[in-house]
Amino acid sequence: MYVLDNTRQPEAALPGIRHVTLAGAADGLQRLSVWRQTIGAGDATPPHRHDCEEVVVVESGHGELHIAGAVHRFGPDTTLVIPPAADHQIFNTGEAPIRLTAVFSVSPVEVVFPDGSPLALPWRS
């Protein structure tokens, strides 16, 4: 497929997170995955890591990236660069949802908790 209608992509969720896979392995990709997520006010991703590079483009909202023992604050129109195998967590510290697009250097994306146990994702790869 060359053109995907984002409005027709199925939405899935984890607690506090709405997710849409914009493109991934199900679309024939092997080296790239693109996700759109909304993190509710006061919510956070689970602590996790991936064995690939991740770039997160923050479109709106305010939050913190917890990574490598440090806390990095961010706001709209910022980019978060997350290296492979880095335990990280994104917190929404604002009063409005965070809207972001994440790009991964692999497809499908495998996600694990910091202890190495798999985090089962309820969405398509």
Secondary structure, 3 states (H helix, E strand, C coil): CCCCCHHHCCEEEECCEEEEEEECHHHCCCCCEEEEEEECCCCECCCEECCCCEEEEEEECCEEEEECCEEEEECCCEEEEECCCCCEEEEECCCCCEEEEEEECCCCCCCECCCCCECCCCCCC
